[in-house]
Amino acid sequence: MDDAFVKAYEAARPQSAAMLDRAGRVMAGLVGHDLRRFDPIPMYTSHGTGSRKWDVDGNEYVDCKMGNGALMLGHAPQPVVDALRAAANRGTHFGDDHMGQLAWAELLQQSLPGAERVRFVNSGTEATLLAYRIAQAHTGRSKLLKLEGHFHGWHDHVLLGMAPPFDVMPSMGVPKRVDDEAIVAPHDLDRIEDILTGDDNIAAVILEPSGGSWGRVPIDSAFVAGLRSLTERFGVVLVFDEVITAFRWSIGGAQQTLRVTPDLTCLAKISAGAMPGGAVVGKADIMRHLDFGEAKVVHYGTFNASPLTAAAAIATIDIIRTTDALAIADAVAASLRSGMESILEQRKVAGFAYGEASTFHVYFETDLEVLQGATDRSDLITTEATRLKGMPGAVVSRYQQHLRARGVDYVSSTGGMTSAAHTADDVAHILGVFDETIIALTAERLIATLG
């Protein structure tokens, strides 16, 4: 940002600046989640309702982050709040199984094609960790194959390949032996078949069925169906990470939309009523390794299926199953994608808006080889490789800064999600801000124009 922009941004956020100063004295890494880092000041949110939220300085935002994708019904939906209050009055934690746990499990079983049995955890990361352990128990093998650019949490075996360079571990503190157990593959069925043919120690293949980073790099249904065939042929457990897609792509998740049923599915976010929690669901024959006997998969968790999370999840899923919540969110996102595409076309910007269900992504083409000779957007051939590589950090950061300064918040990179609480007024506001941002980025020569 130029100095004037930075000064204006900071001047509108004095309380946030004070909280950042406090965080410097108590918070390791300043923020509570790596994606919350923001220059010059992270967001410190005061409250939210519906599609809007406010920071501690009173600045209002149309929220396209939606709790990192957890809030399909918007902020503080009254039926969910009422369910939480009622549950809290009965007791916040028992350390026992309870009726809410069973009702929640039954809803998941009724909703997702692959949910023959359910086991609750406390986050999406815990879900992928448990799914991997179950797959190892079922196959007697030890390795995990994942796809370039797909995100599955932060435990050791799923970190490699989450972002380029895909062959470099992105975190300190991970044992070197993990490199021998985690295999990262491109979106290439022939290459994956070669890997499976040459290595008989692969327990599972895990992927986001939306495509990497909830569809930033899409994959088609034929690819996912091909993976299903390959894993069945080689006796490998197929794991869908539906932390984002379950109850967003459809009531039955991406597996219902794609008509491909995995062996195991990892859940959290909307599936947990936008509360801390999650689950692994899957085929009974594979989930049986959690059953008690001479040998079993060990799994603990003090707050698994906590009464509060179960109550929020039941209320949320019930609303999604019995109303047009998903259709509303999908329609809003479709309007945003269409409007963004029109703006990019009008401004002759080398970029695209795209996405599925209630998501939207924006990709600005910055690769000189792709841009060379292109006179309009139809001339652009953006390869999967360039999208996996992503855009320069300066472009992404500046794009986010312009949006947030104008009252629109996002999920990560250049994407966002909608909810059943978003309205036509929200769409108009977002598109107005998007247009202003495109004009600013063009003037700053951060994005390319054609023709």
TORKOL-4160 file (C-alpha; in steps of 0.2 Angstrom, whole numbers, padded with zeros to 4 digits, m for minus):
451
<pt num="1" X="0000" Y="0000" Z="0000"/>
<pt num="2" X="0005" Y="0018" Z="m0003"/>
<pt num="3" X="0008" Y="0028" Z="0013"/>
<pt num="4" X="m0008" Y="0038" Z="0011"/>
<pt num="5" X="m0018" Y="0022" Z="0010"/>
<pt num="6" X="m0009" Y="0014" Z="0025"/>
<pt num="7" X="m0012" Y="0029" Z="0035"/>
<pt num="8" X="m0030" Y="0030" Z="0031"/>
<pt num="9" X="m0033" Y="0012" Z="0035"/>
<pt num="10" X="m0024" Y="0013" Z="0051"/>
<pt num="11" X="m0033" Y="0029" Z="0056"/>
<pt num="12" X="m0050" Y="0020" Z="0054"/>
<pt num="13" X="m0044" Y="0006" Z="0066"/>
<pt num="14" X="m0036" Y="0013" Z="0082"/>
<pt num="15" X="m0044" Y="0000" Z="0094"/>
<pt num="16" X="m0038" Y="m0014" Z="0082"/>
<pt num="17" X="m0020" Y="m0006" Z="0083"/>
<pt num="18" X="m0021" Y="m0006" Z="0102"/>
<pt num="19" X="m0026" Y="m0025" Z="0101"/>
<pt num="20" X="m0012" Y="m0029" Z="0090"/>
<pt num="21" X="0000" Y="m0021" Z="0102"/>
<pt num="22" X="m0008" Y="m0032" Z="0116"/>
<pt num="23" X="m0006" Y="m0047" Z="0105"/>
<pt num="24" X="0012" Y="m0044" Z="0103"/>
<pt num="25" X="0014" Y="m0046" Z="0122"/>
<pt num="26" X="0004" Y="m0063" Z="0123"/>
<pt num="27" X="0001" Y="m0071" Z="0107"/>
<pt num="28" X="0014" Y="m0083" Z="0099"/>
<pt num="29" X="0015" Y="m0078" Z="0081"/>
<pt num="30" X="0003" Y="m0063" Z="0084"/>
<pt num="31" X="m0012" Y="m0071" Z="0078"/>
<pt num="32" X="m0023" Y="m0087" Z="0082"/>
<pt num="33" X="m0022" Y="m0094" Z="0065"/>
<pt num="34" X="m0009" Y="m0092" Z="0051"/>
<pt num="35" X="m0023" Y="m0085" Z="0039"/>
<pt num="36" X="m0028" Y="m0071" Z="0051"/>
<pt num="37" X="m0011" Y="m0062" Z="0048"/>
<pt num="38" X="m0014" Y="m0046" Z="0039"/>
<pt num="39" X="m0004" Y="m0031" Z="0035"/>
<pt num="40" X="m0005" Y="m0018" Z="0042"/>
<pt num="41" X="m0017" Y="m0023" Z="0056"/>
<pt num="42" X="m0026" Y="m0040" Z="0058"/>
<pt num="43" X="m0045" Y="m0040" Z="0059"/>
<pt num="44" X="m0052" Y="m0040" Z="0077"/>
<pt num="45" X="m0070" Y="m0043" Z="0076"/>
<pt num="46" X="m0083" Y="m0037" Z="0089"/>
<pt num="47" X="m0099" Y="m0046" Z="0083"/>
<pt num="48" X="m0108" Y="m0052" Z="0068"/>
<pt num="49" X="m0126" Y="m0054" Z="0062"/>
<pt num="50" X="m0133" Y="m0062" Z="0046"/>
<pt num="51" X="m0121" Y="m0058" Z="0032"/>
<pt num="52" X="m0112" Y="m0043" Z="0041"/>
<pt num="53" X="m0099" Y="m0042" Z="0054"/>
<pt num="54" X="m0091" Y="m0027" Z="0063"/>
<pt num="55" X="m0073" Y="m0025" Z="0070"/>
<pt num="56" X="m0069" Y="m0017" Z="0087"/>
<pt num="57" X="m0068" Y="0000" Z="0079"/>
<pt num="58" X="m0086" Y="m0001" Z="0072"/>
<pt num="59" X="m0081" Y="m0004" Z="0054"/>
<pt num="60" X="m0094" Y="m0014" Z="0045"/>
<pt num="61" X="m0090" Y="m0028" Z="0032"/>
<pt num="62" X="m0100" Y="m0039" Z="0021"/>
<pt num="63" X="m0093" Y="m0056" Z="0026"/>
<pt num="64" X="m0087" Y="m0068" Z="0013"/>
<pt num="65" X="m0076" Y="m0077" Z="0025"/>
<pt num="66" X="m0091" Y="m0085" Z="0034"/>
<pt num="67" X="m0081" Y="m0092" Z="0048"/>
<pt num="68" X="m0068" Y="m0099" Z="0036"/>
<pt num="69" X="m0083" Y="m0108" Z="0027"/>
<pt num="70" X="m0092" Y="m0114" Z="0043"/>
<pt num="71" X="m0107" Y="m0102" Z="0042"/>
<pt num="72" X="m0119" Y="m0108" Z="0030"/>
<pt num="73" X="m0133" Y="m0099" Z="0039"/>
<pt num="74" X="m0124" Y="m0083" Z="0042"/>
<pt num="75" X="m0119" Y="m0076" Z="0059"/>
<pt num="76" X="m0129" Y="m0079" Z="0074"/>
<pt num="77" X="m0144" Y="m0088" Z="0066"/>
<pt num="78" X="m0158" Y="m0087" Z="0079"/>
<pt num="79" X="m0163" Y="m0106" Z="0079"/>
<pt num="80" X="m0145" Y="m0111" Z="0082"/>
<pt num="81" X="m0142" Y="m0098" Z="0095"/>
<pt num="82" X="m0158" Y="m0104" Z="0104"/>
<pt num="83" X="m0152" Y="m0123" Z="0102"/>
<pt num="84" X="m0135" Y="m0118" Z="0110"/>
<pt num="85" X="m0144" Y="m0109" Z="0125"/>
<pt num="86" X="m0155" Y="m0124" Z="0128"/>
<pt num="87" X="m0141" Y="m0136" Z="0128"/>
<pt num="88" X="m0130" Y="m0125" Z="0139"/>
<pt num="89" X="m0144" Y="m0125" Z="0152"/>
<pt num="90" X="m0144" Y="m0144" Z="0152"/>
<pt num="91" X="m0125" Y="m0144" Z="0155"/>
<pt num="92" X="m0110" Y="m0139" Z="0144"/>
<pt num="93" X="m0100" Y="m0155" Z="0146"/>
<pt num="94" X="m0103" Y="m0172" Z="0153"/>
<pt num="95" X="m0089" Y="m0183" Z="0148"/>
<pt num="96" X="m0102" Y="m0196" Z="0143"/>
<pt num="97" X="m0112" Y="m0200" Z="0127"/>
<pt num="98" X="m0129" Y="m0192" Z="0126"/>
<pt num="99" X="m0144" Y="m0190" Z="0115"/>
<pt num="100" X="m0138" Y="m0176" Z="0105"/>
<pt num="101" X="m0123" Y="m0186" Z="0099"/>
<pt num="102" X="m0134" Y="m0200" Z="0092"/>
<pt num="103" X="m0146" Y="m0188" Z="0084"/>
<pt num="104" X="m0132" Y="m0179" Z="0076"/>
<pt num="105" X="m0124" Y="m0195" Z="0070"/>
<pt num="106" X="m0141" Y="m0201" Z="0063"/>
<pt num="107" X="m0142" Y="m0184" Z="0053"/>
<pt num="108" X="m0125" Y="m0187" Z="0045"/>
<pt num="109" X="m0130" Y="m0205" Z="0041"/>
<pt num="110" X="m0146" Y="m0199" Z="0033"/>
<pt num="111" X="m0137" Y="m0185" Z="0023"/>
<pt num="112" X="m0121" Y="m0192" Z="0016"/>
<pt num="113" X="m0121" Y="m0207" Z="0005"/>
<pt num="114" X="m0104" Y="m0214" Z="0012"/>
<pt num="115" X="m0109" Y="m0212" Z="0030"/>
<pt num="116" X="m0113" Y="m0230" Z="0036"/>
<pt num="117" X="m0104" Y="m0227" Z="0053"/>
<pt num="118" X="m0099" Y="m0211" Z="0062"/>
<pt num="119" X="m0085" Y="m0206" Z="0074"/>
<pt num="120" X="m0084" Y="m0188" Z="0081"/>
<pt num="121" X="m0068" Y="m0178" Z="0083"/>
<pt num="122" X="m0065" Y="m0160" Z="0087"/>
<pt num="123" X="m0059" Y="m0152" Z="0071"/>
<pt num="124" X="m0055" Y="m0155" Z="0052"/>
<pt num="125" X="m0037" Y="m0158" Z="0056"/>
<pt num="126" X="m0042" Y="m0172" Z="0069"/>
<pt num="127" X="m0054" Y="m0179" Z="0056"/>
<pt num="128" X="m0040" Y="m0182" Z="0043"/>
<pt num="129" X="m0028" Y="m0188" Z="0056"/>
<pt num="130" X="m0041" Y="m0201" Z="0062"/>
<pt num="131" X="m0046" Y="m0206" Z="0044"/>
<pt num="132" X="m0027" Y="m0209" Z="0040"/>
<pt num="133" X="m0025" Y="m0220" Z="0055"/>
<pt num="134" X="m0041" Y="m0230" Z="0051"/>
<pt num="135" X="m0034" Y="m0233" Z="0033"/>
<pt num="136" X="m0018" Y="m0239" Z="0039"/>
<pt num="137" X="m0027" Y="m0251" Z="0051"/>
<pt num="138" X="m0038" Y="m0257" Z="0037"/>
<pt num="139" X="m0024" Y="m0260" Z="0024"/>
<pt num="140" X="m0009" Y="m0264" Z="0035"/>
<pt num="141" X="0000" Y="m0251" Z="0025"/>
<pt num="142" X="0008" Y="m0235" Z="0030"/>
<pt num="143" X="0009" Y="m0222" Z="0016"/>
<pt num="144" X="m0003" Y="m0208" Z="0012"/>
<pt num="145" X="m0005" Y="m0201" Z="m0006"/>
<pt num="146" X="m0012" Y="m0183" Z="m0008"/>
<pt num="147" X="m0014" Y="m0171" Z="m0022"/>
<pt num="148" X="m0004" Y="m0155" Z="m0026"/>
<pt num="149" X="m0013" Y="m0140" Z="m0018"/>
<pt num="150" X="m0025" Y="m0149" Z="m0008"/>
<pt num="151" X="m0027" Y="m0144" Z="0010"/>
<pt num="152" X="m0031" Y="m0156" Z="0024"/>
<pt num="153" X="m0026" Y="m0147" Z="0040"/>
<pt num="154" X="m0010" Y="m0146" Z="0049"/>
<pt num="155" X="m0004" Y="m0163" Z="0056"/>
<pt num="156" X="0012" Y="m0170" Z="0049"/>
<pt num="157" X="0007" Y="m0181" Z="0035"/>
<pt num="158" X="m0004" Y="m0169" Z="0026"/>
<pt num="159" X="0007" Y="m0154" Z="0026"/>
<pt num="160" X="0018" Y="m0158" Z="0011"/>
<pt num="161" X="0011" Y="m0153" Z="m0005"/>
<pt num="162" X="m0002" Y="m0140" Z="0002"/>
<pt num="163" X="0007" Y="m0126" Z="m0007"/>
<pt num="164" X="0021" Y="m0124" Z="m0020"/>
<pt num="165" X="0035" Y="m0129" Z="m0020"/>
<pt num="166" X="0025" Y="m0146" Z="m0018"/>
<pt num="167" X="0041" Y="m0156" Z="m0014"/>
<pt num="168" X="0046" Y="m0145" Z="0001"/>
<pt num="169" X="0039" Y="m0147" Z="0018"/>
<pt num="170" X="0031" Y="m0130" Z="0023"/>
<pt num="171" X="0033" Y="m0131" Z="0041"/>
<pt num="172" X="0047" Y="m0133" Z="0054"/>
<pt num="173" X="0046" Y="m0147" Z="0067"/>
<pt num="174" X="0040" Y="m0161" Z="0056"/>
<pt num="175" X="0051" Y="m0177" Z="0057"/>
<pt num="176" X="0061" Y="m0181" Z="0041"/>
<pt num="177" X="0053" Y="m0199" Z="0041"/>
<pt num="178" X="0036" Y="m0191" Z="0036"/>
<pt num="179" X="0044" Y="m0187" Z="0018"/>
<pt num="180" X="0045" Y="m0206" Z="0016"/>
<pt num="181" X="0027" Y="m0209" Z="0021"/>
<pt num="182" X="0018" Y="m0194" Z="0012"/>
<pt num="183" X="0017" Y="m0194" Z="m0007"/>
<pt num="184" X="0011" Y="m0179" Z="m0017"/>
<pt num="185" X="0004" Y="m0182" Z="m0034"/>
<pt num="186" X="m0001" Y="m0171" Z="m0048"/>
<pt num="187" X="m0019" Y="m0171" Z="m0055"/>
<pt num="188" X="m0015" Y="m0184" Z="m0067"/>
<pt num="189" X="m0023" Y="m0202" Z="m0066"/>
<pt num="190" X="m0009" Y="m0210" Z="m0077"/>
<pt num="191" X="0004" Y="m0203" Z="m0065"/>
<pt num="192" X="m0006" Y="m0209" Z="m0050"/>
<pt num="193" X="m0008" Y="m0226" Z="m0057"/>
<pt num="194" X="0010" Y="m0227" Z="m0060"/>
<pt num="195" X="0013" Y="m0223" Z="m0041"/>
<pt num="196" X="0001" Y="m0236" Z="m0035"/>
<pt num="197" X="0008" Y="m0249" Z="m0047"/>
<pt num="198" X="0026" Y="m0246" Z="m0040"/>
<pt num="199" X="0022" Y="m0244" Z="m0022"/>
<pt num="200" X="0012" Y="m0257" Z="m0013"/>
<pt num="201" X="0013" Y="m0248" Z="0004"/>
<pt num="202" X="0000" Y="m0234" Z="0001"/>
<pt num="203" X="m0014" Y="m0235" Z="0013"/>
<pt num="204" X="m0025" Y="m0221" Z="0007"/>
<pt num="205" X="m0028" Y="m0207" Z="m0006"/>
<pt num="206" X="m0035" Y="m0191" Z="0001"/>
<pt num="207" X="m0042" Y="m0176" Z="m0009"/>
<pt num="208" X="m0054" Y="m0161" Z="m0008"/>
<pt num="209" X="m0067" Y="m0167" Z="m0020"/>
<pt num="210" X="m0070" Y="m0149" Z="m0025"/>
<pt num="211" X="m0052" Y="m0147" Z="m0031"/>
<pt num="212" X="m0037" Y="m0140" Z="m0022"/>
<pt num="213" X="m0041" Y="m0126" Z="m0009"/>
<pt num="214" X="m0060" Y="m0128" Z="m0010"/>
<pt num="215" X="m0060" Y="m0127" Z="m0029"/>
<pt num="216" X="m0047" Y="m0114" Z="m0032"/>
<pt num="217" X="m0039" Y="m0127" Z="m0044"/>
<pt num="218" X="m0055" Y="m0137" Z="m0049"/>
<pt num="219" X="m0055" Y="m0155" Z="m0054"/>
<pt num="220" X="m0068" Y="m0163" Z="m0064"/>
<pt num="221" X="m0080" Y="m0178" Z="m0060"/>
<pt num="222" X="m0071" Y="m0189" Z="m0072"/>
<pt num="223" X="m0055" Y="m0187" Z="m0062"/>
<pt num="224" X="m0063" Y="m0191" Z="m0046"/>
<pt num="225" X="m0072" Y="m0206" Z="m0053"/>
<pt num="226" X="m0055" Y="m0212" Z="m0060"/>
<pt num="227" X="m0048" Y="m0211" Z="m0043"/>
<pt num="228" X="m0062" Y="m0221" Z="m0036"/>
<pt num="229" X="m0058" Y="m0235" Z="m0049"/>
<pt num="230" X="m0040" Y="m0234" Z="m0046"/>
<pt num="231" X="m0041" Y="m0235" Z="m0027"/>
<pt num="232" X="m0053" Y="m0250" Z="m0028"/>
<pt num="233" X="m0042" Y="m0259" Z="m0040"/>
<pt num="234" X="m0026" Y="m0257" Z="m0029"/>
<pt num="235" X="m0035" Y="m0260" Z="m0012"/>
<pt num="236" X="m0032" Y="m0242" Z="m0006"/>
<pt num="237" X="m0044" Y="m0232" Z="0005"/>
<pt num="238" X="m0051" Y="m0217" Z="m0004"/>
<pt num="239" X="m0054" Y="m0202" Z="0008"/>
<pt num="240" X="m0064" Y="m0187" Z="0004"/>
<pt num="241" X="m0060" Y="m0171" Z="0014"/>
<pt num="242" X="m0078" Y="m0163" Z="0014"/>
<pt num="243" X="m0074" Y="m0151" Z="0028"/>
<pt num="244" X="m0079" Y="m0137" Z="0016"/>
<pt num="245" X="m0090" Y="m0146" Z="0004"/>
<pt num="246" X="m0102" Y="m0156" Z="0015"/>
<pt num="247" X="m0119" Y="m0146" Z="0017"/>
<pt num="248" X="m0112" Y="m0133" Z="0005"/>
<pt num="249" X="m0110" Y="m0142" Z="m0012"/>
<pt num="250" X="m0126" Y="m0151" Z="m0008"/>
<pt num="251" X="m0135" Y="m0159" Z="0008"/>
<pt num="252" X="m0125" Y="m0175" Z="0003"/>
<pt num="253" X="m0109" Y="m0165" Z="0000"/>
<pt num="254" X="m0098" Y="m0166" Z="m0016"/>
<pt num="255" X="m0099" Y="m0185" Z="m0015"/>
<pt num="256" X="m0118" Y="m0184" Z="m0019"/>
<pt num="257" X="m0115" Y="m0171" Z="m0033"/>
<pt num="258" X="m0101" Y="m0181" Z="m0041"/>
<pt num="259" X="m0110" Y="m0197" Z="m0038"/>
<pt num="260" X="m0094" Y="m0205" Z="m0031"/>
<pt num="261" X="m0094" Y="m0213" Z="m0014"/>
<pt num="262" X="m0078" Y="m0213" Z="m0005"/>
<pt num="263" X="m0073" Y="m0226" Z="0009"/>
<pt num="264" X="m0071" Y="m0212" Z="0022"/>
<pt num="265" X="m0076" Y="m0194" Z="0023"/>
<pt num="266" X="m0069" Y="m0181" Z="0034"/>
<pt num="267" X="m0081" Y="m0168" Z="0041"/>
<pt num="268" X="m0081" Y="m0151" Z="0051"/>
<pt num="269" X="m0087" Y="m0133" Z="0049"/>
<pt num="270" X="m0105" Y="m0133" Z="0043"/>
<pt num="271" X="m0107" Y="m0152" Z="0048"/>
<pt num="272" X="m0103" Y="m0146" Z="0066"/>
<pt num="273" X="m0115" Y="m0132" Z="0066"/>
<pt num="274" X="m0100" Y="m0119" Z="0064"/>
<pt num="275" X="m0094" Y="m0125" Z="0081"/>
<pt num="276" X="m0078" Y="m0134" Z="0086"/>
<pt num="277" X="m0080" Y="m0151" Z="0081"/>
<pt num="278" X="m0081" Y="m0164" Z="0066"/>
<pt num="279" X="m0082" Y="m0182" Z="0062"/>
<pt num="280" X="m0075" Y="m0196" Z="0051"/>
<pt num="281" X="m0089" Y="m0206" Z="0043"/>
<pt num="282" X="m0087" Y="m0221" Z="0031"/>
<pt num="283" X="m0091" Y="m0238" Z="0026"/>
<pt num="284" X="m0095" Y="m0250" Z="0041"/>
<pt num="285" X="m0082" Y="m0263" Z="0036"/>
<pt num="286" X="m0068" Y="m0250" Z="0037"/>
<pt num="287" X="m0075" Y="m0240" Z="0052"/>
<pt num="288" X="m0076" Y="m0257" Z="0062"/>
<pt num="289" X="m0058" Y="m0255" Z="0066"/>
<pt num="290" X="m0064" Y="m0243" Z="0080"/>
<pt num="291" X="m0074" Y="m0257" Z="0088"/>
<pt num="292" X="m0067" Y="m0265" Z="0104"/>
<pt num="293" X="m0058" Y="m0281" Z="0102"/>
<pt num="294" X="m0040" Y="m0288" Z="0103"/>
<pt num="295" X="m0034" Y="m0275" Z="0091"/>
<pt num="296" X="m0042" Y="m0258" Z="0087"/>
<pt num="297" X="m0039" Y="m0241" Z="0082"/>
<pt num="298" X="m0036" Y="m0231" Z="0098"/>
<pt num="299" X="m0046" Y="m0214" Z="0098"/>
<pt num="300" X="m0049" Y="m0202" Z="0112"/>
<pt num="301" X="m0056" Y="m0184" Z="0114"/>
<pt num="302" X="m0063" Y="m0176" Z="0129"/>
<pt num="303" X="m0074" Y="m0165" Z="0119"/>
<pt num="304" X="m0079" Y="m0177" Z="0105"/>
<pt num="305" X="m0098" Y="m0173" Z="0101"/>
<pt num="306" X="m0099" Y="m0160" Z="0115"/>
<pt num="307" X="m0117" Y="m0156" Z="0120"/>
<pt num="308" X="m0115" Y="m0138" Z="0113"/>
<pt num="309" X="m0108" Y="m0143" Z="0096"/>
<pt num="310" X="m0121" Y="m0157" Z="0094"/>
<pt num="311" X="m0135" Y="m0145" Z="0097"/>
<pt num="312" X="m0128" Y="m0132" Z="0085"/>
<pt num="313" X="m0125" Y="m0146" Z="0072"/>
<pt num="314" X="m0142" Y="m0153" Z="0073"/>
<pt num="315" X="m0151" Y="m0136" Z="0072"/>
<pt num="316" X="m0140" Y="m0131" Z="0057"/>
<pt num="317" X="m0142" Y="m0147" Z="0047"/>
<pt num="318" X="m0160" Y="m0148" Z="0051"/>
<pt num="319" X="m0163" Y="m0130" Z="0043"/>
<pt num="320" X="m0152" Y="m0135" Z="0028"/>
<pt num="321" X="m0162" Y="m0151" Z="0025"/>
<pt num="322" X="m0179" Y="m0143" Z="0027"/>
<pt num="323" X="m0177" Y="m0126" Z="0019"/>
<pt num="324" X="m0169" Y="m0118" Z="0003"/>
<pt num="325" X="m0154" Y="m0112" Z="0012"/>
<pt num="326" X="m0142" Y="m0120" Z="0000"/>
<pt num="327" X="m0151" Y="m0113" Z="m0015"/>
<pt num="328" X="m0151" Y="m0096" Z="m0009"/>
<pt num="329" X="m0132" Y="m0096" Z="m0005"/>
<pt num="330" X="m0129" Y="m0104" Z="m0022"/>
<pt num="331" X="m0139" Y="m0091" Z="m0031"/>
<pt num="332" X="m0130" Y="m0077" Z="m0022"/>
<pt num="333" X="m0113" Y="m0084" Z="m0027"/>
<pt num="334" X="m0119" Y="m0086" Z="m0045"/>
<pt num="335" X="m0124" Y="m0068" Z="m0046"/>
<pt num="336" X="m0107" Y="m0063" Z="m0039"/>
<pt num="337" X="m0097" Y="m0074" Z="m0051"/>
<pt num="338" X="m0108" Y="m0067" Z="m0066"/>
<pt num="339" X="m0106" Y="m0049" Z="m0060"/>
<pt num="340" X="m0087" Y="m0051" Z="m0057"/>
<pt num="341" X="m0085" Y="m0058" Z="m0075"/>
<pt num="342" X="m0094" Y="m0044" Z="m0082"/>
<pt num="343" X="m0083" Y="m0031" Z="m0073"/>
<pt num="344" X="m0067" Y="m0040" Z="m0078"/>
<pt num="345" X="m0073" Y="m0041" Z="m0096"/>
<pt num="346" X="m0078" Y="m0022" Z="m0096"/>
<pt num="347" X="m0061" Y="m0017" Z="m0089"/>
<pt num="348" X="m0052" Y="m0029" Z="m0101"/>
<pt num="349" X="m0043" Y="m0037" Z="m0086"/>
<pt num="350" X="m0033" Y="m0054" Z="m0089"/>
<pt num="351" X="m0043" Y="m0063" Z="m0076"/>
<pt num="352" X="m0058" Y="m0074" Z="m0072"/>
<pt num="353" X="m0071" Y="m0077" Z="m0059"/>
<pt num="354" X="m0077" Y="m0095" Z="m0057"/>
<pt num="355" X="m0082" Y="m0107" Z="m0043"/>
<pt num="356" X="m0095" Y="m0120" Z="m0039"/>
<pt num="357" X="m0110" Y="m0120" Z="m0027"/>
<pt num="358" X="m0109" Y="m0105" Z="m0015"/>
<pt num="359" X="m0091" Y="m0101" Z="m0018"/>
<pt num="360" X="m0082" Y="m0089" Z="m0029"/>
<pt num="361" X="m0064" Y="m0087" Z="m0034"/>
<pt num="362" X="m0055" Y="m0074" Z="m0044"/>
<pt num="363" X="m0039" Y="m0078" Z="m0054"/>
<pt num="364" X="m0028" Y="m0064" Z="m0061"/>
<pt num="365" X="m0017" Y="m0071" Z="m0075"/>
<pt num="366" X="0001" Y="m0064" Z="m0072"/>
<pt num="367" X="0011" Y="m0077" Z="m0081"/>
<pt num="368" X="0020" Y="m0068" Z="m0096"/>
<pt num="369" X="0020" Y="m0083" Z="m0107"/>
<pt num="370" X="0001" Y="m0085" Z="m0105"/>
<pt num="371" X="m0002" Y="m0067" Z="m0108"/>
<pt num="372" X="0010" Y="m0065" Z="m0123"/>
<pt num="373" X="0000" Y="m0063" Z="m0139"/>
<pt num="374" X="m0017" Y="m0063" Z="m0130"/>
<pt num="375" X="m0029" Y="m0049" Z="m0136"/>
<pt num="376" X="m0044" Y="m0053" Z="m0126"/>
<pt num="377" X="m0049" Y="m0065" Z="m0112"/>
<pt num="378" X="m0054" Y="m0078" Z="m0124"/>
<pt num="379" X="m0036" Y="m0080" Z="m0130"/>
<pt num="380" X="m0030" Y="m0084" Z="m0112"/>
<pt num="381" X="m0026" Y="m0102" Z="m0109"/>
<pt num="382" X="m0023" Y="m0103" Z="m0090"/>
<pt num="383" X="m0016" Y="m0120" Z="m0086"/>
<pt num="384" X="m0018" Y="m0130" Z="m0071"/>
<pt num="385" X="0000" Y="m0128" Z="m0067"/>
<pt num="386" X="m0001" Y="m0109" Z="m0067"/>
<pt num="387" X="m0016" Y="m0110" Z="m0055"/>
<pt num="388" X="m0007" Y="m0122" Z="m0044"/>
<pt num="389" X="0008" Y="m0110" Z="m0043"/>
<pt num="390" X="m0004" Y="m0096" Z="m0039"/>
<pt num="391" X="m0002" Y="m0078" Z="m0041"/>
<pt num="392" X="0012" Y="m0067" Z="m0034"/>
<pt num="393" X="0010" Y="m0063" Z="m0016"/>
<pt num="394" X="0010" Y="m0044" Z="m0019"/>
<pt num="395" X="m0005" Y="m0046" Z="m0030"/>
<pt num="396" X="m0015" Y="m0057" Z="m0018"/>
<pt num="397" X="m0011" Y="m0046" Z="m0003"/>
<pt num="398" X="m0015" Y="m0029" Z="m0012"/>
<pt num="399" X="m0032" Y="m0036" Z="m0018"/>
<pt num="400" X="m0036" Y="m0042" Z="m0001"/>
<pt num="401" X="m0031" Y="m0025" Z="0006"/>
<pt num="402" X="m0042" Y="m0015" Z="m0006"/>
<pt num="403" X="m0057" Y="m0026" Z="m0002"/>
<pt num="404" X="m0056" Y="m0025" Z="0017"/>
<pt num="405" X="m0053" Y="m0006" Z="0017"/>
<pt num="406" X="m0069" Y="m0004" Z="0007"/>
<pt num="407" X="m0079" Y="m0016" Z="0019"/>
<pt num="408" X="m0078" Y="m0033" Z="0011"/>
<pt num="409" X="m0070" Y="m0048" Z="0020"/>
<pt num="410" X="m0064" Y="m0064" Z="0011"/>
<pt num="411" X="m0058" Y="m0082" Z="0015"/>
<pt num="412" X="m0041" Y="m0083" Z="0009"/>
<pt num="413" X="m0031" Y="m0079" Z="m0007"/>
<pt num="414" X="m0044" Y="m0071" Z="m0019"/>
<pt num="415" X="m0059" Y="m0082" Z="m0015"/>
<pt num="416" X="m0075" Y="m0081" Z="m0004"/>
<pt num="417" X="m0091" Y="m0090" Z="0001"/>
<pt num="418" X="m0109" Y="m0085" Z="0003"/>
<pt num="419" X="m0122" Y="m0090" Z="0015"/>
<pt num="420" X="m0141" Y="m0091" Z="0015"/>
<pt num="421" X="m0140" Y="m0074" Z="0024"/>
<pt num="422" X="m0133" Y="m0064" Z="0010"/>
<pt num="423" X="m0144" Y="m0053" Z="0000"/>
<pt num="424" X="m0146" Y="m0044" Z="m0016"/>
<pt num="425" X="m0140" Y="m0028" Z="m0007"/>
<pt num="426" X="m0124" Y="m0038" Z="m0002"/>
<pt num="427" X="m0121" Y="m0043" Z="m0020"/>
<pt num="428" X="m0122" Y="m0025" Z="m0026"/>
<pt num="429" X="m0110" Y="m0019" Z="m0012"/>
<pt num="430" X="m0098" Y="m0033" Z="m0016"/>
<pt num="431" X="m0098" Y="m0029" Z="m0035"/>
<pt num="432" X="m0096" Y="m0011" Z="m0032"/>
<pt num="433" X="m0081" Y="m0014" Z="m0021"/>
<pt num="434" X="m0074" Y="m0027" Z="m0033"/>
<pt num="435" X="m0075" Y="m0014" Z="m0047"/>
<pt num="436" X="m0066" Y="m0001" Z="m0037"/>
<pt num="437" X="m0053" Y="m0013" Z="m0033"/>
<pt num="438" X="m0050" Y="m0019" Z="m0051"/>
<pt num="439" X="m0048" Y="0000" Z="m0056"/>
<pt num="440" X="m0035" Y="0002" Z="m0042"/>
<pt num="441" X="m0025" Y="m0014" Z="m0046"/>
<pt num="442" X="m0025" Y="m0009" Z="m0064"/>
<pt num="443" X="m0019" Y="0009" Z="m0060"/>
<pt num="444" X="m0005" Y="0001" Z="m0049"/>
<pt num="445" X="0000" Y="m0010" Z="m0063"/>
<pt num="446" X="m0002" Y="m0026" Z="m0053"/>
<pt num="447" X="m0014" Y="m0034" Z="m0065"/>
<pt num="448" X="m0013" Y="m0035" Z="m0083"/>
<pt num="449" X="m0026" Y="m0028" Z="m0096"/>
<pt num="450" X="m0029" Y="m0034" Z="m0114"/>
<pt num="451" X="m0033" Y="m0026" Z="m0130"/>
